[in-house]
Amino acid sequence: MVVADNAPSLRSLGQPFWEKMVAKCNATILSSISNEKCDAYLLSESSLFVWEHHFVMLTCGTTTLVESVKTFMDIFEKEQILSVIFQRKNEYQSHLQKSSFAEDISALQKRMSGVAYQLGNLDTHHNYIYHLDKPYVPDDNDYTYELLMYHIQGPVANYLRSEEQDAQTIRTLMNFEEILPGFEINDFVFEPFGYSMNALKEGFYATMHITPQEESSYVSFETNLDLANEHTEIFNKLISILQPGSFDIISFNGIPNVEAQNHLLMNQVNEPLSCGYTMRFYEYMQKQEKALRAYKLK
């Protein structure tokens, strides 16, 4: 979400304000790191990044992100809000969710006029995007790249499912020192497993969240680094480390560099949005056939 220059500095609102915002979606702040450009909050259900005039909030589990968005929009003047992009992926257990995407955008439409998109097919992994239908010109270096990996495999995936993990070992296995050089990292290992990470360097951020359960493993990585012209190997290295059965990439104003030697491109979208961004979506599936095991239902 982006606010106008005449709006209050979002960083000046302080942590108590953001604690109330994340509480609206049933999350809490676990810890934080800051630099001269950005404040990064690690949440019980993902992450929040706050700059002077925009913020990015990611949640997972059974949180209700739309409640935080509604609250923020009620606090600020309509003219002060320049850009809103609300995203929601399909859930593994949709019956446990507090609302559906249709219900979310119905609530948002009472506060703004927007446009909704579906990325991917309904019978596979897919994402929904809803954005404020208002002219906006993003900065030339305003990029967002998301890598969404499913059914991770191999030795690193096995470690992530094991007991007695530690954050430093996960950092080493993910090769953060090489793919995110110079970044300050704040992370948390959940019980019995699960991992969340925020990273900051100047105005750049990266965040990673891992749900490693074998029957429904999911890993997300997001950054505003320029992956088209610099840092081009980040996605390739993460894919090599985690060996996903399939993965999706969503980008705003950027074209990712991916060498998917073991995967086939199944779906591709290139969509200019009325809010000034070009949205791209790529869906990859693993090439080789493999015998999958049946999972016993309780």
C-alpha positions in Angstrom: 0.0 0.0 0.0 1.3 3.5 -0.9 0.3 6.8 0.6 0.9 10.3 -0.7 3.7 12.6 0.4 1.3 14.8 2.4 0.2 11.8 4.5 2.0 11.1 7.8 5.2 9.2 7.6 4.3 5.6 8.2 7.5 4.9 10.1 6.7 7.8 12.5 3.5 6.1 13.6 5.7 3.8 15.6 5.5 0.1 16.7 2.3 0.5 18.9 0.4 1.6 15.8 1.6 -1.4 13.8 0.9 -3.8 16.7 -2.7 -2.7 16.5 -2.7 -3.1 12.8 -1.4 -6.7 12.8 -3.7 -7.5 15.7 -6.6 -6.8 13.5 -5.7 -9.8 11.4 -5.1 -12.0 14.5 -1.3 -11.8 14.3 1.4 -10.5 16.7 4.8 -9.0 16.3 7.6 -11.4 17.4 10.6 -9.2 16.8 11.9 -6.4 14.5 14.9 -4.9 12.8 15.4 -1.5 11.3 17.7 0.6 9.3 17.7 4.2 7.9 15.1 3.2 5.2 12.8 0.6 6.6 11.3 -1.1 9.7 10.9 -4.9 9.3 8.6 -6.8 11.7 8.6 -10.5 12.0 5.1 -11.7 12.8 3.6 -14.8 14.3 1.9 -15.2 10.9 4.6 -13.8 8.5 6.0 -10.3 7.9 5.4 -6.5 7.8 7.8 -4.0 6.1 7.3 -0.3 6.6 8.9 2.5 4.7 8.1 6.3 4.9 5.2 6.2 2.5 4.4 2.6 1.7 4.2 -0.8 3.5 4.1 -4.5 2.6 2.3 -7.0 4.8 2.2 -10.7 4.3 0.2 -13.1 6.4 -0.6 -16.8 6.3 -2.4 -19.5 8.3 -5.9 -18.4 9.4 -5.2 -14.7 9.6 -7.6 -12.2 8.2 -5.4 -9.7 6.3 -8.4 -7.9 4.9 -9.3 -6.6 8.4 -5.9 -4.8 8.6 -6.4 -3.3 5.2 -9.8 -2.1 6.0 -8.6 -0.6 9.3 -5.7 1.3 7.6 -8.1 2.6 4.9 -10.5 3.9 7.5 -7.7 5.8 9.3 -6.3 7.6 6.2 -8.0 10.0 3.9 -9.1 8.5 0.6 -7.1 11.0 -1.4 -3.9 10.1 0.6 -4.0 6.4 -0.5 -2.3 6.2 -3.9 -2.0 2.4 -4.4 -3.4 -0.8 -2.9 -2.7 -4.3 -4.1 -4.4 -7.1 -2.1 -3.3 -10.7 -2.9 -4.5 -14.0 -1.7 -3.4 -17.5 -2.8 -5.6 -20.6 -2.7 -5.5 -22.4 0.7 -4.8 -26.0 1.4 -7.6 -26.0 4.0 -10.0 -23.4 2.8 -12.7 -24.6 5.2 -10.6 -23.3 8.1 -10.4 -19.8 6.7 -12.3 -17.0 8.2 -13.3 -15.6 4.8 -13.0 -16.2 1.1 -11.4 -14.0 -1.5 -14.9 -13.0 -2.8 -15.9 -12.0 0.7 -12.6 -10.0 1.1 -13.1 -8.0 -2.1 -16.7 -7.4 -1.3 -15.6 -5.8 2.0 -12.9 -3.8 0.2 -15.2 -2.5 -2.5 -17.1 -0.6 0.2 -14.0 1.5 0.6 -12.5 1.6 -2.9 -13.1 0.8 -6.5 -10.9 -2.0 -7.6 -10.2 -4.7 -10.2 -9.7 -8.4 -9.5 -7.7 -11.1 -11.3 -7.1 -14.8 -11.0 -3.6 -16.1 -11.8 -3.4 -19.8 -12.5 -6.1 -22.4 -13.0 -8.6 -23.4 -10.3 -7.6 -27.0 -10.4 -4.0 -26.3 -9.5 -2.2 -23.6 -7.4 -3.6 -20.2 -8.1 -3.5 -16.6 -6.8 -6.0 -13.8 -6.7 -5.1 -10.2 -7.0 -7.3 -7.2 -6.3 -6.0 -3.6 -6.8 -7.2 -0.1 -6.4 -8.3 1.1 -9.9 -6.6 4.5 -9.7 -3.9 5.9 -12.0 -0.5 5.6 -10.3 3.1 5.9 -11.6 5.5 3.7 -9.7 9.1 4.5 -9.5 11.4 3.0 -12.1 13.0 0.7 -9.5 9.7 -0.4 -7.9 9.9 -4.1 -8.3 8.3 -7.0 -6.4 9.3 -10.7 -7.1 7.6 -13.6 -5.4 8.7 -17.3 -5.7 6.1 -19.8 -4.4 7.4 -23.4 -4.1 5.3 -26.5 -3.5 6.2 -30.1 -2.5 9.9 -29.5 -1.6 12.2 -32.5 -1.8 15.8 -33.5 -1.0 18.1 -33.3 2.0 17.3 -29.7 2.9 13.6 -30.4 2.8 14.2 -33.4 5.0 16.1 -31.3 7.5 13.3 -28.7 7.6 10.9 -31.5 8.7 13.3 -32.8 11.4 13.3 -32.1 15.1 15.7 -29.8 16.9 16.3 -27.4 14.0 18.2 -24.2 14.6 18.1 -20.9 12.7 21.8 -20.7 11.9 21.7 -24.1 10.2 18.7 -23.1 8.1 20.5 -19.9 7.1 23.5 -21.9 6.0 21.4 -24.5 4.1 19.6 -21.6 2.3 23.0 -20.0 1.5 21.7 -16.6 2.6 25.3 -15.3 3.0 25.8 -15.7 -0.8 22.3 -14.8 -2.2 21.7 -11.9 0.3 25.1 -10.5 0.9 25.2 -7.6 3.4 21.6 -8.1 4.5 20.7 -8.0 8.2 18.6 -11.1 8.9 16.0 -11.6 11.6 14.5 -15.1 11.7 12.5 -17.5 13.9 12.1 -21.3 14.0 8.6 -22.5 15.0 7.7 -25.7 16.9 7.6 -28.5 15.9 8.9 -27.0 12.6 8.4 -24.1 10.3 10.6 -21.1 9.6 10.2 -17.3 9.0 12.9 -14.8 7.9 13.1 -11.1 7.3 16.1 -9.4 5.7 17.0 -5.8 5.2 19.7 -3.9 3.4 19.2 -0.2 2.8 15.7 0.1 1.3 15.7 -3.5 0.0 13.9 -6.3 1.7 13.6 -10.1 1.4 11.4 -12.5 3.3 11.0 -16.2 3.4 8.4 -18.5 5.0 8.6 -22.2 5.1 5.8 -24.7 5.9 7.7 -28.0 5.4 5.1 -30.7 6.1 5.6 -33.4 3.5 2.0 -33.8 2.4 1.5 -30.0 1.9 4.9 -28.3 1.9 4.9 -24.6 0.8 7.8 -22.1 0.7 7.4 -18.4 -0.2 10.2 -16.0 -0.9 9.6 -12.3 -1.8 11.9 -9.4 -2.5 12.1 -5.9 -4.1 15.6 -6.5 -5.4 16.0 -6.2 -9.2 16.2 -9.9 -10.2 16.1 -9.1 -14.0 19.4 -7.1 -14.2 21.1 -7.8 -10.8 20.8 -10.7 -8.3 19.6 -12.8 -11.2 20.6 -16.2 -9.6 18.5 -15.9 -6.4 15.5 -17.8 -7.6 17.6 -20.4 -9.4 19.6 -21.1 -6.3 16.6 -21.4 -4.1 14.9 -23.8 -6.6 18.1 -25.9 -6.7 18.3 -26.0 -2.9 14.6 -26.9 -2.2 13.9 -29.0 -5.3 10.1 -28.1 -5.5 7.7 -30.4 -7.4 6.2 -27.2 -8.8 6.6 -23.5 -8.3 5.0 -20.2 -9.3 6.5 -16.8 -9.9 4.6 -13.6 -9.6 6.3 -10.3 -10.4 5.3 -6.6 -10.6 7.3 -4.5 -13.0 10.0 -7.1 -13.4 10.9 -10.0 -15.5 12.6 -12.8 -13.6 15.6 -14.8 -14.8 14.8 -18.5 -14.3 16.6 -21.5 -15.7 14.1 -24.2 -15.0 16.0 -27.2 -16.4 14.0 -29.7 -14.4 10.6 -28.0 -14.8 8.2 -27.2 -17.7 6.5 -23.8 -18.1 2.8 -24.6 -17.9 1.2 -21.2 -17.7 2.3 -17.6 -18.3 0.5 -14.2 -17.9 1.7 -10.7 -18.8 -0.9 -8.2 -17.7 -0.6 -4.4 -17.6 -2.6 -3.1 -14.7 -4.5 0.2 -14.5 -2.6 1.0 -11.3 0.6 1.4 -13.2 2.3 -2.0 -12.7 2.8 -4.8 -15.2 1.9 -8.1 -13.5 3.6 -11.3 -14.6 2.8 -14.9 -13.6 4.7 -18.1 -14.4 3.7 -21.6 -13.4 6.2 -24.4 -13.6 5.8 -28.2 -13.1 8.5 -30.8 -12.6 9.4 -32.7 -15.8 10.2 -36.2 -14.5 7.5 -38.6 -13.5 7.7 -39.9 -10.0 5.6 -42.3 -7.9 3.7 -40.5 -5.2 2.7 -42.1 -2.0 -0.8 -42.1 -0.7 -1.5 -40.2 2.5 -3.7 -41.9 5.1 -6.5 -39.7 6.2 -7.4 -39.5 9.9 
